[in-house]
């Protein structure tokens, strides 16, 4: 079996150290890339949510625009925005029915005293 010289051991040690450094560098690069990918996935998910909200808003605005295209829709928008009425119209205030609750009669002093026991 051949014996390794001291220079051969140094070469192997230097090669192993270099390979370890490359492995550590590659490991940190992979972790950094994974973190960036996670950030990109979160941003994509948030963007999809924002897109859905904007699409719903666009649909609501389109329906409002369609309603404003008619004379009845324009009149409704003016009435709602400025609180105006046609001549001869009156204000109707709808009041909910009053709710009556039967309150129990107040307790006498001796009933209060007995409730402690």
Phi, psi and omega per residue, in radians:
X1 nan 2.276 -3.111
X2 -1.313 2.543 3.083
X3 -1.591 2.450 3.093
X4 -1.505 2.444 3.111
X5 -1.493 2.960 -3.123
X6 -1.096 -0.624 3.137
X7 -1.206 -0.588 3.119
X8 -1.185 -0.686 3.095
X9 -1.126 -0.671 3.107
X10 -1.151 -0.682 3.116
X11 -1.129 -0.766 3.120
X12 -1.140 -0.707 3.125
X13 -1.120 -0.734 3.131
X14 -1.163 -0.687 3.122
X15 -1.145 -0.743 3.112
X16 -1.120 -0.747 3.122
X17 -1.092 -0.747 3.115
X18 -1.102 -0.773 3.115
X19 -1.123 -0.657 3.078
X20 -1.125 -0.736 3.100
X21 -1.090 -0.742 3.115
X22 -1.115 -0.712 3.134
X23 -1.124 -0.714 3.104
X24 -1.141 -0.757 3.126
X25 -1.080 -0.764 3.107
X26 -1.124 -0.679 3.114
X27 -1.094 -0.795 3.123
X28 -1.169 -0.587 3.095
X29 -1.143 -0.708 3.132
X30 -1.149 -0.757 3.125
X31 -1.104 -0.762 3.118
X32 -1.091 -0.733 3.117
X33 -1.131 -0.681 3.111
X34 -1.131 -0.690 3.110
X35 -1.134 -0.731 3.120
X36 -1.151 -0.645 3.100
X37 -1.137 -0.701 3.105
X38 -1.098 -0.734 3.100
X39 -1.091 -0.720 3.132
X40 -1.146 -0.692 3.108
X41 -1.119 -0.740 3.120
X42 -1.103 -0.751 3.130
X43 -1.116 -0.679 3.115
X44 -1.147 -0.701 3.125
X45 -1.134 -0.759 3.108
X46 -1.119 -0.652 3.129
X47 -1.148 -0.675 3.100
X48 -1.125 -0.693 3.117
X49 -1.133 -0.763 3.116
X50 -1.110 -0.684 3.123
X51 -1.105 -0.737 3.124
X52 -1.116 -0.713 3.120
X53 -1.142 -0.729 3.124
X54 -1.186 -0.609 3.091
X55 -1.140 -0.721 3.105
X56 -1.132 -0.711 3.119
X57 -1.131 -0.686 3.119
X58 -1.093 -0.724 3.125
X59 -1.126 -0.716 3.121
X60 -1.137 -0.731 3.118
X61 -1.162 -0.636 3.112
X62 -1.142 -0.703 3.114
X63 -1.189 -0.642 3.073
X64 -1.131 -0.693 3.119
X65 -1.148 -0.691 3.084
X66 -1.111 -0.702 3.132
X67 -1.153 -0.651 3.129
X68 -1.256 -0.208 3.106
X69 -1.306 -0.266 3.130
X70 -1.800 2.749 3.133
X71 -1.191 -0.616 3.120
X72 -1.145 -0.690 3.102
X73 -1.151 -0.687 3.098
X74 -1.121 -0.736 3.134
X75 -1.116 -0.711 3.131
X76 -1.131 -0.704 3.135
X77 -1.148 -0.715 3.124
X78 -1.150 -0.748 3.134
X79 -1.087 -0.742 -3.110
X80 -1.236 -0.707 -3.070
X81 -1.293 -0.707 -3.009
X82 -1.930 -0.102 3.112
X83 1.124 0.715 -3.126
X84 -1.722 2.846 3.113
X85 -2.415 2.790 3.088
X86 -1.342 2.760 3.078
X87 -1.046 2.320 3.130
X88 1.636 -0.207 3.093
X89 -1.414 2.572 3.125
X90 -2.128 2.809 3.139
X91 -1.487 2.314 3.069
X92 -2.009 2.162 3.119
X93 -1.869 2.067 3.134
X94 -1.612 2.092 -3.128
X95 -1.910 2.272 3.113
X96 -1.169 2.635 -3.133
X97 -1.101 2.512 3.140
X98 -1.250 2.332 3.121
X99 -1.630 2.273 3.104
X100 -1.860 2.236 3.095
X101 -1.997 2.293 3.104
X102 -1.413 1.858 3.129
X103 -1.406 2.446 3.110
X104 -1.164 2.611 3.140
X105 -1.119 2.598 -3.130
X106 -1.109 2.563 -3.126
X107 -1.349 2.521 3.062
X108 -1.370 2.981 -3.064
X109 -1.159 -0.577 -3.129
X110 -1.344 -0.493 3.049
X111 -1.215 -0.641 3.068
X112 -1.117 -0.720 -3.125
X113 -1.135 -0.756 -3.128
X114 -1.234 -0.422 3.138
X115 -1.216 -0.295 3.105
X116 -1.306 -0.374 -3.086
X117 -1.647 nan nan
